[in-house]
Amino acid sequence: MEETREAEFKWIQEMQAKVKSCEDFQQLQDQLNLRDENGILKCHGHLEHAETEAWPVLLPRDHVFTALATKVLHMGVSMTLAKLCQVLDS
C-alpha cells in the first residue's frame, strides 16, 4: 500500500510540475489560493476558513490521470478498470 501511495505522490508532482511552468501559473495560484503541502499543490480557495484537513489537490484538467480519477469517483473502481482495459487493448 505504501508503494501505491508513493507512486501516486510522484505522479501528482509530475503533473503539477507542468502546471507550475505555465505562464499563467501565478494567476491560477492567486485565484485558487494554492498552497504547497509537502510537495503537492492544494487548492484552499474559498475553503480557507473551513474546518477541514482534506484540501483538494490541483489536477490539470487535460491529463489522463485526472480523467481516470474522475471516472473512479463517478463510476467506481471496477468500471474504471474495465474502461482502462478497453483503452489499452485498442
C-alpha positions in Angstrom: 0.0 0.0 0.0 2.9 2.4 0.8 4.3 1.8 -2.7 1.0 2.7 -4.3 0.8 5.9 -2.2 4.3 6.8 -3.1 3.7 6.3 -6.8 0.5 8.4 -6.6 2.5 11.2 -4.9 5.2 11.1 -7.6 2.6 11.1 -10.4 0.8 14.1 -8.9 4.1 16.0 -8.5 5.0 15.3 -12.2 1.6 16.6 -13.4 1.8 19.7 -11.2 5.4 20.5 -12.5 3.8 21.1 -15.9 1.2 23.4 -14.4 3.9 25.3 -12.5 5.7 26.0 -15.7 2.7 27.6 -17.4 3.0 31.3 -18.0 -0.4 32.0 -16.2 0.6 29.9 -13.1 0.8 33.0 -10.8 -2.8 34.0 -11.8 -4.0 30.4 -11.2 -2.2 30.3 -7.8 -3.9 33.6 -6.8 -7.3 32.5 -7.9 -7.3 29.1 -6.3 -5.2 30.2 -3.2 -2.8 27.3 -4.0 -0.5 26.1 -1.2 2.4 23.7 -1.4 1.8 21.0 1.2 4.7 18.5 1.3 5.4 19.0 -2.4 1.8 18.8 -3.6 -0.2 21.9 -4.6 -3.6 22.0 -2.9 -6.5 24.4 -3.5 -7.6 26.4 -0.5 -9.7 28.9 -2.5 -12.9 29.8 -0.7 -12.4 27.0 1.8 -9.6 28.8 3.6 -11.6 29.2 6.8 -13.4 25.8 6.5 -12.7 23.2 9.3 -11.2 20.6 7.1 -7.8 18.9 6.5 -8.8 17.4 3.1 -7.9 20.3 0.8 -8.5 19.4 -2.9 -5.3 18.5 -4.9 -4.7 20.6 -8.0 -5.0 18.3 -11.0 -4.6 19.5 -14.6 -7.9 19.1 -16.5 -6.3 17.8 -19.7 -4.2 15.0 -18.1 -5.1 11.3 -18.3 -4.6 10.8 -14.5 -7.3 13.5 -13.9 -9.7 11.7 -16.3 -9.1 8.4 -14.6 -9.5 9.9 -11.1 -12.8 11.5 -12.2 -14.1 8.2 -13.6 -13.2 6.4 -10.4 -15.2 8.9 -8.4 -18.2 8.7 -10.6 -18.2 5.1 -11.8 -16.3 3.2 -9.1 -13.1 1.3 -9.3 -14.4 -1.8 -11.2 -15.9 0.1 -14.0 -12.9 2.4 -14.3 -10.5 -0.6 -14.6 -12.8 -2.2 -17.2 -12.7 1.1 -19.2 -9.0 1.3 -18.8 -8.5 -2.2 -20.1 -10.7 -1.3 -23.2 -8.5 1.7 -23.9 -5.2 -0.3 -23.5 -6.5 -3.2 -25.7 -7.4 -0.9 -28.6 
